[in-house]
Amino acid sequence: MEELKQQLKEIIVRDLKLQDVKPADINDDAPLFEEGMGLDSLDAVEMVVLIQKHFGVQIEDMDEGKEAFRSINALAQFIMQRRAGK
């Protein structure tokens, strides 16, 4: 799980081109959007594509996305559950 969380942080920083942010700066429980990292709706669309590309996991709708993108911990848990077929 720790390796997956690290990988997610690296993908977010690199692929969303977050300047002045290092993967180590991202708290596992911090919100990814709004008051947390400050990502916006365009970032959310891009993240859906990145999750599909890197992990083969589909985020079906906005409600599922809101839950999955709550934090790095939530996203890692979502990916693990989807990979396990739940």
HUCOR-V50754 format. One record per backbone hydrogen bond with DSSP energy under -0.5 kcal/mol. CO is the residue of the C=O (numbers start at 1). NH is the residue of the N-H. Records with the same first field share a line. If there is no record, write none. Layout:
# HUCOR-V50754
CO: NH, NH
This chain:
# HUCOR-V50754
1: 5
2: 6
3: 7
4: 8
5: 9
6: 10
7: 11
8: 12
9: 13
10: 14
11: 15, 16
12: 16
13: 18
14: 17
17: 19
18: 21
22: 25, 26
23: 26
25: 27
27: 30
28: 73
31: 37
32: 39
33: 36
39: 34
40: 44
41: 45
42: 46
43: 47
44: 48
45: 49
46: 50
47: 51
48: 52
49: 53
50: 54
51: 55, 57
52: 56
58: 60
61: 65
62: 66
63: 67
64: 68
65: 69
67: 70
68: 71
69: 32
70: 32
71: 75
72: 76
73: 77
74: 78
75: 79
76: 80
77: 81
78: 82
79: 83
80: 84
81: 86
82: 85
